[in-house]
């Protein structure tokens, strides 16, 4: 959508959710999972899903390693209890976009 100034408008109500739109074709580049039933004190593990939309795609090791500060921020803000494999399931993927103005990172945290 184009706003009155001629630029693209990113109103929240008109934005598509990429987790719904691209849920089937996207495959995680890297993931961290604990063993089934290995949750802390019977609390189900949080699922942290990160999609990086980039003009130039990263190597898999750089992409997964690059989310460390984001995961730490989620833990410090108490969105997730801890950042160890017993507390979260981490999925990281990337998608190529056509221009730098469309670069963004999507984060989804569910239980």
ABEGO torsion letter per residue (X at the ends): XBBAAGBBBBBAAABBBAAAAAAAABBBABBBBBBBGABBGGBBBBBBBBBBBBABBBBAAAAAAAAAAAAAAAAAAGABABABAAABBBBBBBBBBABAAABBBBBBBBX
